[in-house]
Amino acid sequence: MVLRGPWGSCGGPGAALALLRALRTRMLRQVLHRGLGTSFSRLGHFVASHPVFFASAPVLISILLGASFSRYQVEESVEHLLAPTHSLAKIERNLVDSLFPVNRSKHRLYSDLQTPGRYGRVIITSFRKANMLDQHHTDLILKLHTAVTRIQVQRPGFNYTFAHICILNNDKTCIVDDIVHVLEELKAARSSNRTNFAITYPITHLKDGREVYNGHQLGGVTVHSKDRVKSAEAIQLTYYLQAINSLNDMVAEKWESIFCDTVELFQKSNRKVKMYPFTSSSLKEDFQKTSRVSERYLITSLVLVVTLAILCCSMQDCVRSKPWLGLLGLLTVTLATLTAAGIINLTGGKYNSTFLGIPFVMLGHGLYGTFEMLSSWRKTREDQHVKERTAAVFADSMLSFSLTTAMYLVTFGIGASPFTNIEAARIFCCNSCIAIFFNYLYVLSFYGSSLVFTGYIENNYQHSIFCRKVPKPEVLQEKPAWYRFLLTARFSEDTDDSEETNTYESHLLVWFLKRYYCDWITNTYVKPFVVLFYLVYISFALMGYLQVSEGSDLSNIVATATRTIEYTTAQQKYFSNYSPVIGFYIYESIEYWNTSVQEDVLEYTKGFVRISWFESYLNYLRKLNISTGLPKKNFTDMLRNSFLKTPQFAHFSEDIIFSKKYNNEVDVVASRMFLVAKTMETKREELYDLLETLRKLSLTSKVKFIVFNPSFVYMDRYASSVGAPLQNSCISALFLLFFSAFLVADSLINVWLTLTVASVEFGVIGFMTLWKVELDCISVLCLIYGINYTIDNCAPLLSTFVLGKEFTRTKWVKNALEVHGVAILQSYLCYIVGLIPLAAVPSNLTRTLFRCLFLIALVTFFHCFAILPVILTFLPPSKKKRKEKKNPENREEIECVEMVDMDSTRVVDQITTV
C-alpha cells in the first residue's frame, strides 16, 4: 500500500493511517475548542444583555447565606481534627478503657496513663537554675500544692473543691503525684534533722516501702553515685480530675481555668521562680487563639490588597483606567467566600483555625481570573459594542479559567473525600471546593456584569472613577493643570487605525513588559545565566527534599505566645530523658506461673526502663512457683490471696483482672504494666520509631499484647495520613491533565504543564524543608493548592506559546508574556502583599501557612517569568514558517488522499482541515 497525494509518495499504510488519525484528532480538538469558545461567547453576550440581574443576584445570595452566621460554631475537639480518623490507636484505647477504666487506676497514676481526661499540670523551675529540692523551694512548692487543692468552683447551691472532683483512692482520698509525698517526707526529714532520707532517680522509695517513679516529676537532675539525686532544676505536678458526666466535666473545665489563674497569681508573688501551667483545655484554646490574634493582621492584609488591586488596574488614561474593576474583583472573591461560609454554617459545619488559609486560596485563583478577563478586555476593539466586547472576553478567557477551576475542584474534591484520614484536611478541602465553585459562578455573573457597566462608561468617555463626561482636548486646554491631569484621555477620533491597538500601552505593567522585560529575558546573553540559576534551584531543592521530616508535633498548629508553647518548651528542656509512660497490656489468659512465659514477657520489654514494682511482681510470681510448685488452680488462688493480704502487692489487684469459671477456678484474663523508654533530644522521632517497633513485636510475639499512650492517637499512621491528600491530589491532577488534552488545541500544552507543576512542587517541598517547615496537615494543604496555583498562572502562557504559528519561538515567548504577563504580575503583586501581614501573626500555624504560600508564589513566578520563557526558546514545539498554500479564508486544505492496496483496490478519502 502506498500513499499518493499532492506530496507524492509518503510511505506505507502505517504512515497513512497515523497521518489520518493525527488529522482527525486535530480536527476534534479544534471543533471542541471552537465549540466551547462559541458557548462562552454566547454566555458573555447573555450576561451583557442582563447586567443588572447578574450583578444583584450574587450579592443577594451572599447576604442571605451570610445571615447564617447566627449559627456560627467553633470546633472544640482538637483530636477530632488532627488525629487520623481511622487509627489503630483509637481501637486500642477503647480496649484499654474497657479492661482498665481510669477510675480503677488506684495507688498509681502516671502521667497520661490511658486518656488525658481533665487535668491541671504545672512545671516549677527557677530563673537562676537553683536546686528545686532545697528547703526554700520545697516549702514554696508545697505551699503551691496547698493553694491548688483549695481552689473552689462556684456553682449555684454548692462550691466544688479539688476534693470533690479529683480521682479518688480506695480510702476515698484524692490521688496526687508521688512527688508530693516525696517532698513532704523530705520536709519532715529536715524538720527532724534526719540525714538518712535520700531521693534516687528515676525510682525512689517512700517510708511506707513503696517504690515510685519520678522520671516525669523531676527534671534537670544531677545525681551522685547509686542514682542519688544531688539537685533538680525543675519539678512537675499533675492534678487529675473526674469527668464522668456533663456537670462534672463543666466543673472540671472551670477548675482548670481557675488553676491557671491561681498559678499565675502565685507566680507574681514569687518572682524568683518560673511556673508553666498547662491543662487539658490549653491545646484547644491555643489552637483557636490563632484566629483571634490574626484578626487585625488580616484586616491589614485586606486593606493592602484592595489598595494594590486598585493601583494595578489604574492608568493615566482616565477613561480606560479600571480602578473599580480591581476593587470589584476582590469583592467577587469576598462574596464567594462569604457564600461558602454561609453554606457551611447552615449544614452544621464548625469553624477551626485552619480555615485561615481559605481566603488566600481564593485570592490567588479568583483575582487571577478577574485580571485575565481585564487583560482580554484590553485586546478587544473599542469600536465594538459592549456586548460584543464582553462576548469576546468570555470566549478568550473563560475556557482556560474553566479548566483551572475544574482542576481546583478535582484536586480539592479528592482531598474532601473519605479517603482523607485527617479530618482538618478533609474539612478544609470541602470548604475550598464550595468557595471555588461559587467564585467561578460569581466571576461569570457578578464580575462579568461589572465589566459590562465599566464598558458602557468607557464607551461614553466618562471618567473611570467619577463617571463624569471627559471634555474634548480643546476644552481641557482652558482648565488648570491639575484638572487636565485628572481628566487625561485619548479619544478614538484623534487616533488612526495603527494607533488604536496601542491604546492600553500607557499602562505601566504593559509598557514595562513590552518595552523592556520581554527583550531582556530572551536575550542570548541572559539565557545561560537563567539556566545556571535553574540548576542551582534544582540542587538546593534536592538537598531539602532529601531532608523532609514529618511534623506530628501539635505545638506547630497553635499561637506562639501561649501556655502550650511555653509548657512544651519547658518539658522538652527538663523532662526529655524519658518518654511518656507506655502501657503494656496483655489481654489474654496466659500461664503466668510458667517461667518461660515470664521470660517471654520480659524479652518483649527489653530496652525499656521498667517500672520496678512490676518487675517485683514478676519476681514474686517466680518465687510462688518455685516455692510451691502448685498447679494452676492452687497457684491462682494463692496469687489472689497474696494480693489481698500482702501490703506490698495490694495494688496489683487493680492491674490484674481475675475471672471465675464454672468449677470455681480463678483465672487471670488480662494484666498490664507500664514502661518508660530512655530517649534523647529527638524524643518525638524516637517515640514514633518505638511505636512502630512495638507494633511489629505484637504481631510476632507469643504473648498477645498491645501498647498504648494517648499521644499514639496523633502519631498512629500520621505519615501516611498526612501525605495521602497530596498523593491523591497529584494523581487526580495528572488524570485530569491527561483527559483534558482533548479540550485544548494541542496536547503538548499538557505535557509542558505537567513538567512545570512537577518542577514547582519539587522546589517548594525542598525549600520549605530548608526553611524549617515540616510536612504536616497545613503544609500538605498548601502543596495541594500549589498544584492549582501553578496551573492557574502557567497554563495561559504555555497555551499561547504552543498554539502560536508562523513565527520563531522567541517571538511567541514575547507574545505570550505580553498577552498574559500583566494578569500574572497583577495577581502576584496583590497575593504577595496580602501574604506579608500574615508573617507577623504570632502563631506557628500562620507561620507555616505564610512560608508555604510565599514559596509557592515565588517559585511559580520564577517559572513563569524566567524558566519557561528561556527554556521554551530552544525546546519543542518548533515554530518554523509553514509553506503550505492557504485559501483566502485562511484554511489549509488537503484535497485528496489516495491509498492503493496490493489488490489495486482504490480508496479515496477527502479531508478538509480548518
C-alpha positions in Angstrom: 0.0 0.0 0.0 1.3 3.5 -0.9 0.1 6.9 -0.1 -0.3 9.3 -3.0 -1.3 12.9 -3.0 -0.1 16.4 -3.6 3.2 15.4 -1.8 3.9 12.3 -3.8 4.8 9.1 -2.0 4.8 9.4 1.8 5.3 5.8 3.0 3.3 2.7 3.7 -0.1 2.1 5.1 1.0 2.7 8.7 2.2 6.2 7.9 -1.1 7.0 6.1 -3.3 5.8 9.0 -1.1 7.6 11.5 -1.5 10.8 9.5 -5.2 10.4 9.2 -5.6 9.8 12.9 -3.5 12.9 13.7 -5.6 15.0 11.4 -8.8 13.7 12.8 -7.6 14.2 16.4 -6.6 17.7 15.5 -10.0 18.4 13.9 -11.7 17.1 17.0 -9.7 19.3 19.3 -10.3 22.3 17.1 -14.1 21.6 17.0 -14.3 21.2 20.7 -12.2 24.3 21.3 -14.2 26.4 18.9 -17.5 25.0 20.3 -16.6 25.9 23.9 -15.4 29.3 22.7 -18.7 29.9 21.0 -20.6 28.8 24.0 -18.7 31.1 26.3 -19.2 33.9 23.7 -22.9 33.4 23.8 -22.8 33.3 27.6 -20.9 36.6 27.6 -23.5 38.2 25.3 -26.3 37.0 27.5 -24.6 38.4 30.7 -24.1 41.7 28.9 -27.8 41.8 27.9 -28.9 41.4 31.6 -26.2 43.0 33.7 -28.4 44.2 36.5 -29.7 40.7 37.3 -26.2 39.1 37.2 -24.8 41.9 39.4 -27.5 41.8 42.0 -28.2 38.0 42.3 -24.7 37.1 43.7 -25.0 39.9 46.3 -28.4 38.8 47.4 -27.4 35.2 47.7 -24.3 36.1 49.7 -26.3 38.3 52.1 -29.0 35.6 52.7 -26.4 32.9 53.3 -24.2 35.2 55.3 -27.1 35.7 57.8 -26.5 32.1 58.8 -23.5 33.3 61.0 -26.0 33.3 63.8 -25.4 29.5 63.8 -21.6 30.0 63.9 -19.9 27.3 65.9 -16.2 26.5 66.8 -14.8 23.0 66.7 -13.9 22.0 70.2 -12.1 18.7 69.7 -8.5 19.0 68.5 -8.2 15.2 68.4 -11.2 15.0 66.0 -9.5 17.5 63.7 -5.8 16.4 63.8 -5.7 12.8 64.8 -6.0 10.2 62.0 -9.7 9.2 61.6 -9.0 5.5 61.1 -6.4 4.9 63.7 -5.5 1.6 65.3 -4.5 3.5 68.4 -8.2 4.6 68.9 -9.3 0.9 68.8 -6.5 0.0 71.3 -7.7 2.9 73.6 -11.2 1.5 73.6 -9.9 -1.9 74.5 -7.7 -0.5 77.3 -10.6 1.6 78.7 -12.9 -1.5 78.7 -10.3 -3.5 80.6 -8.8 -0.9 82.9 -11.0 2.2 83.4 -9.2 5.3 84.6 -11.1 5.4 87.8 -9.8 2.0 88.8 -6.2 3.0 88.5 -5.7 3.3 92.2 -2.4 3.8 94.0 -0.5 4.5 90.8 -1.4 7.3 88.4 1.3 8.0 85.9 1.2 11.0 83.6 -1.1 10.4 80.6 -1.9 6.9 81.8 -4.6 5.9 79.3 -6.5 9.0 78.4 -5.6 12.6 79.3 -9.1 13.3 80.6 -9.3 16.5 82.6 -6.2 17.6 84.4 -4.1 20.5 85.5 -0.3 20.4 85.3 2.5 22.9 86.2 6.2 22.9 85.8 8.1 24.9 88.5 11.7 26.0 87.8 14.0 28.9 88.7 15.5 31.6 86.6 18.9 31.0 88.2 18.9 27.2 87.8 18.5 26.8 91.5 18.0 23.4 93.2 14.3 23.0 93.5 14.8 20.4 96.2 16.4 22.8 98.7 14.3 23.9 101.7 13.1 27.2 100.4 11.8 25.8 97.1 10.4 22.7 98.7 8.3 24.8 101.0 7.3 27.0 98.1 6.1 24.0 96.0 4.2 22.5 98.9 2.6 25.9 99.5 1.5 26.0 95.8 0.1 22.5 96.2 -2.0 23.6 99.1 -3.3 26.6 97.2 -4.2 24.4 94.3 -6.1 21.9 96.4 -8.1 24.8 98.0 -9.4 26.1 94.6 -13.2 26.4 94.6 -15.5 26.4 91.7 -18.7 28.2 92.5 -21.9 26.7 91.2 -25.5 27.5 92.2 -26.0 26.0 95.6 -22.6 24.4 96.0 -18.8 25.2 95.9 -16.7 22.5 94.4 -13.1 22.0 95.5 -10.4 19.7 94.3 -11.5 17.0 96.8 -15.0 16.9 95.1 -13.8 16.3 91.5 -10.4 14.5 91.9 -9.8 10.8 91.2 -10.3 9.0 94.5 -8.2 6.3 96.1 -9.5 3.2 97.9 -9.7 5.1 101.1 -11.7 7.9 99.4 -8.8 10.4 99.4 -7.5 12.3 96.3 -4.7 10.7 94.3 -1.9 13.1 93.9 1.5 12.8 92.2 4.0 10.7 94.3 6.5 13.7 94.1 4.2 15.5 96.6 4.8 12.6 99.1 8.5 12.7 98.3 8.6 16.4 99.1 6.6 16.0 102.2 8.9 13.3 103.5 11.9 15.4 102.5 10.5 18.3 104.6 9.7 16.1 107.5 13.3 14.7 107.4 14.7 18.2 107.5 12.4 19.1 110.4 13.6 16.1 112.4 17.3 16.6 111.3 17.3 13.2 109.7 20.0 12.8 107.1 19.3 9.2 106.0 16.5 10.1 103.7 17.7 10.1 100.1 15.9 10.6 96.8 17.0 8.3 93.9 16.3 8.8 90.2 14.3 7.7 88.3 12.9 5.4 91.0 12.8 6.2 94.7 11.5 4.6 97.9 9.0 6.1 100.3 8.9 5.5 104.0 6.0 3.0 103.6 8.2 0.8 101.5 6.6 1.8 98.1 8.7 2.3 95.1 7.7 5.3 93.0 8.8 6.5 89.6 9.8 10.2 89.5 11.2 10.5 86.0 8.4 12.8 84.9 8.3 14.8 88.1 12.0 15.7 88.5 13.7 17.5 85.7 17.3 18.7 85.1 18.5 16.2 87.6 22.1 15.9 88.8 22.9 12.6 90.6 25.6 11.2 92.9 26.7 7.6 92.9 24.0 5.0 93.1 21.4 7.3 91.4 21.1 9.6 94.4 19.7 13.0 93.5 22.0 15.9 94.1 19.8 18.6 92.7 16.8 19.1 90.3 16.2 22.2 88.2 12.5 21.6 87.7 9.6 19.8 89.3 6.3 18.9 87.7 3.0 18.5 89.5 -0.2 17.0 87.9 -3.7 17.0 89.3 -6.2 14.6 87.6 -9.9 15.3 87.6 -13.0 13.3 87.1 -15.3 14.0 84.1 -17.9 11.2 84.4 -20.9 13.4 83.4 -21.7 16.7 81.8 -22.0 18.6 85.1 -18.7 17.1 86.3 -17.0 17.9 83.1 -18.2 21.5 83.2 -17.0 22.0 86.8 -13.6 20.4 85.8 -13.2 22.7 82.9 -13.9 25.7 85.1 -11.5 24.3 87.7 -8.7 24.2 85.0 -9.3 27.8 84.2 -9.0 28.8 87.8 -6.0 26.6 88.2 -4.1 28.6 85.6 -5.1 31.9 87.2 -4.0 30.6 90.6 -0.6 29.5 89.3 -0.1 32.8 87.5 -1.1 34.7 90.7 1.3 32.6 92.7 4.0 33.4 90.1 3.5 37.2 90.6 4.1 36.9 94.4 7.2 34.7 93.9 9.2 36.2 91.1 12.3 34.2 91.6 10.6 31.1 90.2 9.1 30.5 86.9 5.9 28.4 86.5 4.4 26.9 83.3 0.7 25.9 83.8 -1.0 23.6 81.4 -4.4 21.9 81.3 -6.3 19.5 79.1 -8.1 22.6 77.5 -4.9 24.5 76.8 -4.2 22.9 73.4 -7.8 23.6 72.2 -7.8 27.2 73.4 -4.4 27.9 72.0 -5.3 26.3 68.6 -8.3 28.6 68.3 -6.4 31.6 69.6 -4.7 31.8 66.2 -8.0 33.1 64.8 -8.2 35.9 67.4 -4.6 37.1 67.1 -4.9 37.1 63.3 -7.8 39.5 63.1 -6.0 42.8 62.9 -3.3 41.3 60.6 -6.0 40.0 58.2 -7.7 43.4 58.1 -4.3 45.0 57.3 -3.8 42.4 54.6 -7.3 43.2 53.1 -6.5 46.9 53.1 -3.2 46.4 51.3 -4.7 44.0 48.7 -7.6 46.5 48.0 -5.1 49.3 47.6 -2.8 47.4 45.3 -5.6 45.9 43.3 -6.9 49.4 42.5 -3.5 50.6 41.6 -2.8 47.6 39.4 -5.9 48.3 37.3 -5.3 52.1 37.1 -3.5 54.0 34.3 -3.1 57.6 33.4 -5.9 57.5 30.8 -8.9 58.3 33.0 -11.3 56.7 30.6 -9.5 53.4 30.0 -8.3 53.1 33.6 -10.3 50.4 35.6 -9.7 51.0 39.3 -13.2 49.9 40.2 -12.7 46.6 38.5 -9.7 45.9 40.8 -12.0 46.5 43.8 -14.9 44.6 42.3 -12.6 41.6 41.6 -11.7 41.5 45.2 -15.4 41.9 46.1 -16.2 38.9 43.9 -13.8 36.7 45.8 -15.2 38.0 49.1 -18.8 37.3 48.1 -17.9 33.7 47.1 -16.0 33.1 50.4 -19.0 34.5 52.3 -21.4 32.3 50.5 -19.3 29.2 51.1 -19.1 30.1 54.8 -22.9 30.5 55.0 -23.4 27.1 53.5 -21.0 25.6 55.9 -22.9 27.2 58.8 -26.3 26.0 57.5 -25.1 22.5 57.2 -23.8 22.3 60.7 -20.1 22.7 59.9 -17.8 24.1 62.6 -15.0 26.7 62.3 -11.4 26.0 63.1 -8.2 27.9 62.6 -7.1 26.0 59.5 -9.8 28.0 57.7 -7.5 31.0 57.7 -5.9 29.5 54.6 -9.1 29.5 52.5 -9.2 33.3 51.8 -5.6 33.0 50.4 -6.7 30.1 48.2 -9.5 32.2 46.9 -7.3 35.3 46.5 -4.8 33.5 44.2 -7.4 31.9 42.0 -10.1 34.5 42.0 -8.0 37.6 41.4 -6.1 35.9 38.5 -9.4 35.1 36.8 -10.6 38.6 37.0 -7.3 40.1 35.9 -7.2 37.7 33.0 -10.7 39.0 31.9 -9.5 42.5 32.2 -6.4 41.7 30.1 -8.7 40.2 27.5 -10.8 43.4 27.5 -7.7 45.4 26.6 -7.3 43.3 23.4 -10.9 44.0 22.2 -11.6 46.8 19.7 -13.0 49.9 21.1 -15.3 50.5 18.2 -17.3 47.3 19.1 -20.4 47.3 21.1 -20.1 46.5 24.8 -22.0 43.2 24.3 -19.6 42.1 21.5 -16.6 43.1 23.6 -17.9 41.1 26.6 -18.6 38.1 24.4 -15.1 38.3 23.0 -13.7 38.5 26.6 -15.7 35.4 27.7 -14.6 33.5 24.6 -11.0 34.4 25.1 -10.5 33.9 28.9 -13.3 31.7 30.2 -12.1 28.4 28.7 -8.7 28.5 30.5 -10.4 29.8 33.7 -12.9 26.9 33.5 -10.2 24.3 33.1 -8.2 25.6 36.0 -11.4 25.8 38.2 -12.1 22.2 37.3 -8.6 21.3 38.4 -9.2 23.0 41.7 -12.5 21.2 42.2 -10.9 17.8 41.3 -7.8 18.1 43.5 -9.6 19.6 46.5 -12.5 17.3 45.9 -10.3 14.3 46.2 -9.0 15.9 49.4 -12.5 16.3 50.7 -13.3 12.6 50.0 -13.5 9.9 52.7 -10.0 8.8 51.5 -8.5 11.6 53.5 -7.7 10.4 57.0 -7.1 13.8 58.7 -10.4 15.5 59.4 -9.0 19.0 59.4 -7.6 18.4 55.8 -10.9 16.9 54.7 -13.0 19.8 56.0 -10.6 22.4 54.6 -10.7 20.8 51.1 -14.5 20.6 51.3 -14.9 24.2 52.1 -12.4 25.2 49.5 -14.3 23.3 46.9 -17.5 25.1 47.8 -15.8 28.5 47.8 -14.1 27.9 44.4 -17.3 26.7 42.8 -19.2 29.9 43.8 -16.2 32.0 42.9 -16.4 30.6 39.4 -20.1 31.4 39.2 -19.6 34.9 40.6 -16.8 35.7 38.2 -19.1 34.8 35.3 -22.0 36.7 36.7 -21.0 39.5 39.1 -17.7 40.4 37.6 -18.9 39.9 34.1 -21.7 42.3 34.7 -19.3 44.7 36.3 -17.2 44.6 33.2 -20.3 45.5 31.2 -21.0 48.6 33.3 -17.5 49.8 33.1 -17.6 49.1 29.4 -20.5 51.5 28.9 -18.7 54.1 31.0 -15.7 53.8 28.7 -17.7 53.9 25.5 -19.4 57.1 26.7 -16.0 58.6 27.5 -16.8 59.0 31.2 -14.3 59.2 33.9 -13.5 55.7 35.3 -13.8 56.9 38.9 -16.2 59.9 39.0 -18.3 58.7 35.9 -18.2 62.3 34.6 -18.1 63.0 30.9 -14.5 63.8 29.9 -14.2 67.1 27.9 -12.6 67.3 24.5 -8.9 68.2 24.4 -9.6 71.7 23.2 -11.9 72.3 26.2 -9.3 70.9 28.6 -6.6 73.3 27.4 -8.6 76.1 29.2 -8.6 74.2 32.5 -5.9 74.2 35.3 -3.0 71.8 35.2 -4.4 69.6 38.0 -7.7 69.4 36.2 -6.1 68.4 32.9 -4.0 65.7 34.8 -7.1 64.1 36.3 -9.0 64.1 33.1 -6.3 62.9 30.7 -7.7 60.6 28.0 -7.1 59.6 24.4 -10.1 60.0 22.0 -10.6 57.4 19.3 -11.3 60.1 16.6 -7.9 61.6 17.4 -6.0 58.4 16.5 -5.6 56.4 13.3 -6.0 52.7 12.9 -2.4 51.9 13.6 -2.5 53.6 17.0 -5.9 52.2 18.0 -4.4 48.9 19.0 -1.9 50.6 21.3 -4.5 52.4 23.4 -3.7 50.5 26.6 0.1 50.6 26.3 0.3 53.5 28.7 -0.5 51.0 31.5 2.7 50.8 33.5 2.9 46.9 33.6 2.1 46.6 29.9 4.7 49.2 29.0 7.3 47.5 31.2 6.8 44.0 29.7 6.6 45.1 26.1 9.4 47.6 26.1 11.9 46.1 28.4 11.4 42.7 30.1 10.4 40.6 27.1 13.5 41.6 25.1 15.8 41.2 28.2 14.7 37.7 29.2 15.0 36.4 25.7 18.4 37.9 25.2 21.1 35.4 24.1 23.4 36.5 26.9 20.8 36.2 29.6 19.7 32.7 28.8 22.9 30.9 30.1 22.5 32.7 33.5 18.9 31.7 33.8 19.7 28.0 33.0 22.5 28.1 35.6 20.2 29.6 38.1 17.7 26.9 37.4 20.4 24.2 38.1 21.2 25.9 41.4 17.5 25.9 42.2 17.2 22.2 41.5 20.3 21.4 43.6 19.0 23.2 46.7 15.5 21.8 46.2 17.0 18.3 46.1 19.0 18.9 49.2 15.9 20.0 51.0 13.8 17.2 49.6 16.1 14.6 51.0 15.7 16.1 54.5 11.9 16.2 54.6 10.6 15.5 58.1 7.1 14.7 59.3 5.6 17.3 61.7 3.4 15.4 64.2 4.1 17.9 67.0 0.8 19.6 68.0 2.6 22.7 69.1 3.1 23.5 65.4 -0.5 24.5 65.0 -1.0 26.9 67.9 -0.3 30.5 68.6 3.2 31.2 69.8 2.8 33.3 73.0 0.6 30.6 74.6 0.7 28.2 77.5 1.1 25.3 75.1 4.3 26.6 73.6 5.8 27.7 76.9 4.9 24.4 78.6 6.1 22.2 75.7 9.4 24.1 75.6 10.0 23.6 79.3 9.0 20.0 79.2 11.4 19.2 76.3 14.2 21.1 78.2 13.8 19.4 81.6 11.9 16.2 81.0 13.1 14.7 77.8 15.2 12.0 79.4 12.3 9.6 79.4 9.4 9.0 77.1 5.8 9.3 78.3 4.6 6.2 80.2 3.6 3.5 77.7 1.1 1.0 78.8 1.9 -2.7 78.1 -1.4 -4.6 78.1 -1.6 -8.4 78.0 -5.2 -9.1 77.0 -5.3 -12.9 77.0 -5.2 -15.6 79.7 -1.6 -16.9 79.7 0.3 -19.2 82.1 1.7 -16.6 84.4 3.1 -19.4 86.6 5.1 -20.7 83.7 8.7 -19.5 83.9 9.2 -19.5 80.1 6.1 -17.2 79.7 7.6 -14.8 82.2 10.8 -14.8 80.3 8.8 -14.0 77.1 7.1 -11.1 78.7 10.5 -9.7 79.9 12.0 -10.3 76.5 9.5 -8.0 74.8 10.1 -5.2 77.3 13.8 -5.4 76.7 15.3 -1.9 76.1 12.9 -0.1 78.4 13.4 1.2 81.9 10.8 -0.9 83.7 8.7 0.3 86.5 10.3 -1.6 89.3 7.1 -2.6 91.1 6.0 -4.7 88.1 9.4 -6.3 87.8 9.0 -7.2 91.5 5.6 -8.6 90.7 7.1 -10.9 88.1 9.8 -11.9 90.6 7.1 -12.6 93.1 5.4 -14.9 90.6 8.6 -16.8 90.2 9.0 -17.2 93.9 5.5 -18.5 94.3 6.1 -21.0 91.5 9.4 -22.2 92.8 8.4 -22.4 96.5 5.1 -24.2 95.9 5.2 -26.0 92.6 1.4 -25.9 92.7 -0.8 -26.5 89.7 -2.7 -23.7 88.0 -5.7 -23.7 90.2 -3.9 -23.5 93.5 -1.4 -21.1 92.1 -4.1 -18.6 91.1 -5.8 -18.9 94.4 -2.6 -18.2 96.2 -1.9 -15.3 93.9 -5.2 -13.8 94.6 -5.0 -14.3 98.4 -1.4 -12.9 98.4 -2.7 -9.7 96.7 -5.3 -9.3 99.4 -3.0 -10.0 102.3 0.4 -8.6 101.3 0.6 -4.8 101.5 3.5 -4.6 99.1 1.4 -6.2 96.3 -2.0 -5.0 97.3 -2.1 -2.5 94.4 -1.6 -5.3 91.9 -5.3 -6.3 92.3 -6.1 -3.2 90.2 -3.7 -4.2 87.4 -4.7 -7.8 87.0 -8.2 -8.9 86.0 -9.5 -12.1 87.6 -12.5 -14.2 86.3 -14.3 -17.1 87.9 -15.2 -20.2 85.9 -17.9 -22.8 86.4 -15.7 -25.0 88.6 -14.9 -22.1 90.8 -11.4 -21.9 89.3 -9.9 -18.4 89.2 -8.1 -17.3 86.1 -6.1 -14.2 85.1 -7.6 -12.9 81.9 -5.6 -9.6 81.5 -2.8 -7.7 83.1 -0.8 -4.6 82.4 2.5 -2.9 83.3 3.9 0.5 82.4 7.1 1.0 80.5 9.3 4.1 80.1 11.7 4.4 77.2 15.1 6.1 77.5 15.1 9.0 75.0 17.5 11.6 73.6 16.8 15.1 72.3 14.9 13.7 69.3 12.2 12.5 71.6 9.2 12.6 69.2 11.0 10.7 66.4 12.2 8.1 68.8 8.8 7.6 70.3 7.3 7.1 66.8 10.0 4.6 66.0 9.3 2.9 69.3 5.6 2.6 68.4 6.3 1.0 65.1 8.8 -1.4 66.7 6.3 -2.5 69.4 3.5 -2.9 66.9 5.7 -5.3 64.9 6.6 -7.2 68.0 2.9 -7.5 69.0 2.3 -9.3 65.6 5.1 -11.8 66.0 5.2 -12.4 69.8 3.9 -15.5 71.6 2.0 -13.3 74.0 -0.9 -11.2 72.8 -0.4 -7.6 73.9 -0.9 -4.0 72.9 0.9 -0.9 73.8 -0.8 2.5 74.3 -0.2 6.1 75.2 -2.6 9.0 74.4 0.0 10.6 72.1 -0.2 7.4 69.9 -3.6 8.6 68.7 -2.0 11.5 66.9 1.1 9.6 65.8 -0.5 6.5 64.5 -0.3 6.3 60.7 0.3 10.0 60.7 2.9 9.9 57.9 0.6 8.0 55.5 -2.5 10.0 56.6 -1.0 13.4 56.1 0.6 12.5 52.8 -2.5 10.8 51.4 -4.4 14.0 50.3 -1.3 15.3 48.5 -0.7 12.0 46.8 -4.4 11.6 45.8 -4.5 15.2 44.5 -1.4 14.7 42.4 -2.8 11.6 40.9 -6.1 13.3 40.2 -4.3 16.4 38.7 -2.4 14.1 36.3 -5.6 12.2 35.4 -7.4 15.5 34.6 -4.4 16.8 32.6 -4.4 13.6 30.6 -8.1 13.7 29.7 -8.2 17.4 29.2 -5.8 17.0 26.3 -8.9 16.7 24.1 -10.2 20.1 25.3 -7.1 22.0 24.4 -5.9 22.6 20.9 -2.6 20.8 21.4 -1.7 18.0 23.8 1.8 19.4 24.1 0.3 22.1 26.4 -0.5 19.5 29.0 3.0 17.9 28.7 4.7 21.2 29.5 2.1 21.9 32.2 2.8 18.6 33.9 6.6 19.2 33.8 6.2 22.7 35.2 3.9 21.5 38.1 6.4 18.8 39.0 9.3 21.3 39.0 7.4 23.8 41.1 6.2 21.2 43.7 9.6 19.7 43.9 11.2 23.1 44.6 8.5 24.1 47.1 8.9 20.9 49.1 12.7 21.2 49.1 12.8 24.9 50.1 10.2 24.7 52.7 12.2 21.9 54.4 15.3 24.2 54.3 13.1 26.9 55.8 12.3 24.6 58.7 8.8 23.7 57.7 7.8 20.2 58.4 5.3 18.0 56.4 2.1 18.4 58.4 -1.5 19.0 57.8 -1.1 22.7 57.0 1.9 22.3 54.7 0.2 19.5 52.8 -2.9 21.6 52.1 -0.6 24.3 50.8 1.1 21.9 48.5 -2.3 20.8 47.1 -3.1 24.4 46.5 0.4 24.9 44.9 -0.6 22.4 42.1 -3.5 24.5 41.1 -1.8 27.9 41.6 0.9 26.8 39.2 -1.6 25.7 36.6 -3.5 28.9 37.1 -0.5 31.0 36.1 1.4 28.8 33.7 -1.4 27.3 31.6 -2.3 30.5 29.6 1.3 31.2 28.9 2.0 27.7 27.6 -1.2 27.6 25.6 -0.4 30.9 23.8 3.1 29.7 23.1 2.3 26.2 21.9 -0.5 27.3 19.6 1.5 30.1 18.0 2.4 29.6 14.4 4.4 31.3 11.6 7.0 33.0 13.7 10.0 32.0 15.8 9.9 30.6 19.3 11.4 33.8 20.7 8.6 35.8 19.1 5.9 33.7 20.6 7.5 33.7 24.0 7.4 37.5 23.9 3.8 37.4 22.7 2.8 35.1 25.5 4.3 37.3 28.1 2.8 40.4 26.6 -0.7 38.8 26.5 -0.8 37.1 29.9 2.2 38.6 31.8 0.2 41.6 33.0 -2.5 39.5 34.6 0.1 37.2 36.3 2.0 40.3 37.6 -1.1 41.9 38.9 -2.4 38.8 40.7 1.1 38.0 42.0 1.7 41.5 43.5 -1.7 41.5 45.2 -1.1 38.0 46.5 2.3 38.8 48.0 1.1 42.0 49.5 -1.8 40.1 51.1 0.6 37.5 52.5 3.1 39.9 54.1 1.0 40.7 57.2 0.5 37.0 57.7 4.2 36.7 58.5 3.8 38.9 61.6 1.0 36.9 63.2 2.3 35.3 66.4 1.2 31.8 65.6 3.0 28.6 64.4 0.0 27.8 62.2 0.2 31.1 60.3 4.0 30.8 60.1 3.7 27.6 58.3 0.9 29.0 56.1 2.9 32.1 55.2 6.1 30.2 54.4 4.5 27.6 52.2 2.2 30.1 50.3 5.1 32.5 49.9 7.3 29.8 48.4 4.6 28.6 46.1 4.0 32.1 44.8 7.7 32.9 44.4 8.7 29.6 42.7 5.7 29.8 40.3 6.6 33.4 39.5 10.2 32.4 38.8 9.0 29.7 36.4 6.5 32.0 34.6 8.9 34.9 34.1 12.3 33.2 33.9 12.4 29.5 33.4 9.7 28.9 30.9 10.5 32.0 28.7 14.1 30.8 28.4 13.6 27.0 28.0 10.8 27.4 25.5 13.0 29.3 23.2 15.1 26.2 22.4 12.8 23.3 23.1 9.8 21.9 21.2 7.4 22.8 19.7 9.1 24.0 16.5 7.9 27.4 15.1 9.2 27.1 11.5 7.2 29.1 9.0 4.8 26.9 7.1 4.9 27.0 3.3 1.5 25.3 2.5 -1.0 27.2 0.4 -3.8 28.9 2.1 -7.1 30.0 0.6 -8.5 33.5 1.2 -10.4 32.3 4.2 -7.1 31.2 5.9 -7.8 27.5 5.5 -5.4 24.7 5.0 -6.8 22.1 2.6 -5.8 18.5 1.9 -7.7 17.9 -1.3 -7.3 14.2 -1.8 -5.5 11.4 0.0 -5.4 8.4 -2.3 -4.5 5.0 -0.9 -3.9 2.0 -3.1 -3.5 -1.5 -1.7 -1.9 -4.6 -3.3 -5.2 -5.8 -4.9 -5.4 -2.5 -6.8 -8.4 -1.6 -4.7 -8.6 2.2 -4.5 -9.9 4.1 -1.5 -10.3 7.8 -1.7 -10.8 9.9 1.4 -11.1 13.7 1.3 -10.4 15.7 4.4 -10.6 19.4 4.9 -8.8 20.8 7.9 -10.0 24.2 9.3 
